[in-house]
Amino acid sequence: MSFLTPRSRHRVLAIAMVVSITAEIVLGFAWVGTAETSARERWWVLGATTLAVLGTLSGGLLLLRMSVRQGRVEAEKLAAVEIERTKRLAEVGQLVAGLAHEVHNPLQGLSGYLALLDRDGLEPEKRKAHIAAARAALVRVERLTRDLLDYSNPSAQRPVDVAPYDLFQSVLRLAAADPRFQSATIETRVESGVPSVRVDAAAAERILLNLLLNAQEAGGTSGCHITLVARRAGNGVDLAVEDDGPGVLPAMVPHLFEPFRSGRGSTGLGLWICANLGRANGGELRYEPIRPRGARFVLSLPTS
């Protein structure tokens, strides 16, 4: 009866129980009322009918109780789905509002720069500056759309057992091929006895590389010192990215993992996407300040 609603299922069980009890009583009294039945047989029939009625009543009440319990579980599941759907819609609404704002600003700036370039007699140096500013506005829109595409088309997570050391080495190879890390110094520190983690390797690399980019940008052109740390934490493993930059402003900390929140002029989607990837792999991404200066982003993952 899985195709019935809980209320309909309760009704069917109650009707079936009443019909069964009624039929047993009618048949029992019909047998007792026959002329050929002796007194002893009548007592046996009455006893058997009573037992049958009590058995049907007990079984029906048990089934009804089980149906009510199942209905409660189904209602809780539906409520959870509805809550998740409401949260998702709210997230989409937040995305749409942020997207409209983030796209409008660079497009408005691009329109202004194009208007300036259309003027006659513009000096070559100013023309180059306006072209560079227009190109930067387009790059910002392109980064925004790329981040949104990455979020809207997530690949299926395929968790495997990965040693933190091997994961760090893979991330270091990616960073070595990226010119943005030329001014940064990156080292690794893996504590003894740290077990392998259960995670999608590509997703973990993407999270750590994004955290490295954030640390590099925080350090500026003067360079910074970044450390990849792996340590055991309770029943899991913490993979941390630490830097000696200025850290995160206290006002930004509660909004770090919200979309379109950034204190560095980026799209503000990187940490939000990384946090979602971490949750998709059974982990958690969090921020920890370092005193007197610096930042630590920690990806907690389950062990294998």
C-alpha atoms as one frame of an Amber mdcrd trajectory, in Angstrom:
protein
   0.000   0.000   0.000   2.964   2.273  -0.585   1.010   4.043  -3.323  -1.553
   5.295  -0.763  -1.232   8.414   1.310  -0.779   7.851   5.076  -4.354   9.003
   5.792  -5.799   6.689   3.126  -3.707   3.798   4.411  -5.003   4.307   7.958
  -8.583   4.399   6.647  -8.182   1.184   4.626  -6.694  -0.672   7.608  -9.463
   0.506   9.928 -12.189  -0.491   7.449 -10.555  -3.896   6.869 -10.360  -4.500
  10.612 -14.029  -3.581  11.183 -15.169  -5.735   8.236 -13.135  -8.738   9.441
 -14.442  -8.493  13.009 -18.027  -8.067  11.793 -17.725 -11.080   9.493 -16.284
 -13.237  12.291 -19.089 -12.268  14.682 -21.813 -12.827  12.081 -20.433 -16.233
  11.089 -19.974 -17.262  14.712 -23.524 -16.345  15.727 -24.896 -17.906  12.548
 -23.209 -21.196  13.472 -24.410 -20.974  17.061 -27.987 -20.307  15.939 -28.335
 -23.532  13.948 -30.635 -26.222  15.433 -28.125 -29.046  14.972 -25.496 -27.377
  17.181 -25.158 -28.828  20.669 -24.594 -26.688  23.753 -20.986 -27.786  23.994
 -20.328 -26.942  20.343 -21.957 -23.558  20.840 -19.532 -22.762  23.653 -16.620
 -23.857  21.480 -17.831 -21.653  18.602 -18.329 -18.675  20.914 -14.817 -19.162
  22.330 -13.272 -19.511  18.882 -15.169 -16.461  17.634 -14.020 -14.422  20.633
 -10.391 -15.466  20.078 -10.666 -14.668  16.373 -12.120 -11.228  17.120  -9.421
 -10.507  19.713  -6.699 -11.699  17.293  -8.043  -9.591  14.446  -8.365  -6.581
  16.756  -4.808  -6.986  18.084  -3.350  -7.542  14.613  -5.307  -4.638  13.158
  -4.250  -2.271  15.927  -0.625  -3.376  15.477  -0.785  -2.763  11.723  -2.497
   0.565  12.322   0.206   1.576  14.786   2.921   0.592  12.299   1.117   2.556
   9.590   0.925   5.631  11.818   4.640   5.333  12.592   5.472   4.960   8.903
   3.263   7.940   8.101   5.132  10.016  10.671   8.474   9.038   9.126   7.202
   9.887   5.640   5.898  13.238   6.891   9.299  14.026   8.447  11.060  13.139
   5.188   8.683  15.343   3.208   9.224  18.179   5.674  13.008  17.793   5.353
  12.748  17.838   1.552  10.554  20.935   1.693  12.977  22.688   4.047  15.893
  21.845   1.742  13.883  23.075  -1.243  13.076  26.337   0.551  16.738  26.821
   1.445  17.715  26.111  -2.134  15.220  28.643  -3.471  16.490  31.233  -1.002
  20.046  30.473  -2.134  19.035  30.865  -5.778  17.349  34.176  -4.964  20.495
  35.365  -3.236  22.541  34.267  -6.227  20.300  36.087  -8.692  20.387  39.303
  -6.672  24.149  39.131  -6.256  24.656  38.220  -9.899  22.629  41.221 -11.076
  24.730  43.503  -8.878  28.088  41.945  -9.755  27.427  41.976 -13.505  25.841
  45.434 -13.575  28.829  47.233 -12.075  31.532  46.070 -14.541  29.162  46.433
 -17.495  28.350  49.977 -16.430  32.066  50.712 -16.134  32.699  49.137 -19.529
  30.032  51.345 -21.081  31.684  54.412 -19.572  35.144  53.459 -20.825  33.795
  52.837 -24.325  32.193  56.283 -24.268  35.545  57.808 -23.306  37.330  55.916
 -26.083  34.835  57.300 -28.577  36.028  60.839 -27.951  38.197  62.536 -30.571
  41.683  63.693 -29.713  42.171  61.274 -26.812  45.807  60.964 -25.772  47.443
  57.557 -26.465  48.304  56.979 -22.805  44.756  57.670 -21.671  43.416  55.470
 -24.458  45.620  52.587 -23.265  44.467  53.105 -19.676  40.789  53.087 -20.704
  41.309  49.936 -22.802  43.029  48.214 -19.861  40.180  49.194 -17.528  37.580
  47.939 -20.023  39.466  44.673 -20.378  39.575  44.288 -16.568  35.793  44.761
 -16.421  35.320  42.013 -19.012  37.700  39.715 -17.127  35.643  40.221 -13.975
  32.441  39.231 -15.780  34.225  36.228 -17.315  35.454  35.053 -13.901  31.978
  35.425 -12.496  30.357  33.368 -15.249  33.083  30.703 -14.974  32.529  30.375
 -11.223  28.784  30.122 -11.740  29.242  27.441 -14.397  31.499  25.490 -12.055
  28.809  25.645  -9.386  25.846  24.838 -11.641  27.552  21.856 -13.324  29.217
  19.944 -10.493  30.791  16.648 -11.427  29.827  13.539  -9.487  32.064  13.091
  -6.460  34.174   9.930  -6.570  35.796   9.539  -3.160  39.009   7.535  -2.950
  41.666   7.017  -0.289  44.310   9.732  -0.650  47.383  10.295   1.510  47.650
  13.974   2.579  51.302  14.055   1.500  50.419  12.898  -2.027  47.577  15.410
  -2.170  49.887  18.237  -1.149  52.493  17.233  -3.726  49.869  17.283  -6.466
  48.737  20.769  -5.390  52.347  21.983  -5.293  52.878  20.814  -8.883  49.794
  22.782  -9.954  51.023  25.870  -8.101  54.515  25.581  -9.603  53.004  25.802
 -13.090  50.987  28.923 -12.190  52.866  32.234 -12.618  50.726  33.831  -9.914
  52.730  31.940  -7.280  56.148  33.190  -8.393  56.434  35.583  -5.453  55.083
  33.138  -2.862  56.967  30.600  -0.745  55.040  27.392  -0.127  56.031  24.586
   2.213  54.277  21.497   3.569  54.073  20.017   7.042  52.519  16.580   7.468
  52.388  15.301  11.039  53.578  11.753  11.686  50.914   9.061  11.582  48.287
  11.077   9.731  46.003   8.581   7.942  44.665   8.809   4.418  41.490  10.802
   3.793  38.398   9.679   1.916  37.711  12.374  -0.671  37.334  13.115  -4.365
  40.953  13.922  -5.242  40.077  16.514  -7.907  37.706  18.314  -5.539  40.297
  18.378  -2.737  42.959  19.723  -5.111  40.571  22.410  -6.306  39.746  23.494
  -2.748  43.381  23.630  -1.645  44.494  25.433  -4.815  41.766  28.033  -4.348
  42.870  28.559  -0.745  46.466  28.931  -1.938  45.382  31.574  -4.463  43.537
  33.473  -1.745  46.630  33.375   0.460  48.840  34.532  -2.412  46.492  37.428
  -3.218  46.408  38.418   0.450  50.201  38.606   0.480  50.275  40.951  -2.519
  53.134  41.411  -4.959  55.679  41.498  -2.121  55.117  37.800  -1.621  54.018
  35.727   1.331  54.845  32.519   3.155  52.220  29.769   2.855  52.191  26.447
   4.692  50.128  23.371   3.874  49.513  21.452   7.101  48.016  17.981   7.599
  47.182  16.804  11.121  44.908  14.303  12.795  41.802  15.861  14.371  39.531
  13.538  16.362  38.126  10.912  14.010  39.189  12.835  10.905  42.034  14.788
   9.361  42.492  18.560   9.064  44.134  19.934   5.923  45.054  23.557   6.589
  46.372  26.407   4.454  48.180  28.977   6.611  49.627  32.314   5.494  51.354
  35.275   7.113  49.219  37.893   5.351  47.031  40.543   6.962  44.275  38.058
   7.792  40.544  38.558   7.410  38.758  41.631   8.702  36.564  40.728  11.716
  33.498  42.154   9.969  34.017  39.751   7.051  34.462  36.567   9.106  30.716
  35.746   9.547  30.182  36.157   5.771  33.276  34.386   4.427  31.405  31.429
   2.956  28.458  33.371   1.577  28.253  34.043  -2.181  29.344  37.448  -3.504
  31.152  38.321  -0.278  34.749  39.339  -0.792  37.102  41.896   0.654  39.630
  41.626  -2.183  37.622  42.647  -5.230  37.109  39.066  -6.488  33.764  37.531
  -7.429  33.242  36.274  -3.882  32.236  32.815  -5.090  35.476  30.894  -4.543
  35.141  30.160  -0.814  31.422  29.511  -1.179  32.018  26.903  -3.908  34.869
  25.360  -1.894  32.628  25.065   1.175  29.977  23.317  -0.932  32.591  20.920
  -2.340  33.808  20.175   1.169  30.282  19.323   2.353  29.718  17.152  -0.747
  32.702  15.064   0.406  31.514  14.729   3.976  33.832  17.457   5.247  33.763
  21.052   6.425  35.662  24.221   5.535  36.268  26.788   8.265  38.416  29.832
   9.030  40.773  30.334  11.971  42.704  33.577  12.607  46.410  33.468  13.381
  47.877  35.892  15.909  49.395  38.426  15.564  48.765  38.258  11.815  47.824
  35.679   9.242  44.957  33.401   8.306  44.289  29.678   8.459  41.611  27.931
   6.385  40.980  24.352   7.492  39.372  21.583   5.449  38.226  18.802   7.785
  37.768  15.447   6.040  36.846  11.910   7.106  39.560   9.277   7.151  39.530
   6.156   5.017
